[in-house]
Amino acid sequence: MTASAAGPSLRQRLRVVPPELVEAIRAATIDQDPDRLYDLIDGVAEHDSEVATYLRGLLEDVAYDSLEDFFDIRGR
């Protein structure tokens, strides 16, 4: 699944994740800290396992650009 395929549905589902967790993921993505990202994504899984699976896939593909797009880091 690509970031564009994720579209609004996964992003909308991310709303159930606490904002401080989303911000921590943004920061770890900017820092390109995969260990921290895996830990944080485990936290996402507590709220929505499908979103967490998608994020893990991006991380495993070292798709920082896609993670940045998903979290809209460049457009902030």
Secondary structure as UniProt FT lines:
FT   HELIX           3..13
FT   HELIX           14..16
FT   HELIX           19..31
FT   HELIX           34..45
FT   TURN            46..47
FT   HELIX           49..60
FT   TURN            61..62
FT   HELIX           64..70
FT   TURN            71..72
FT   TURN            74..75
//
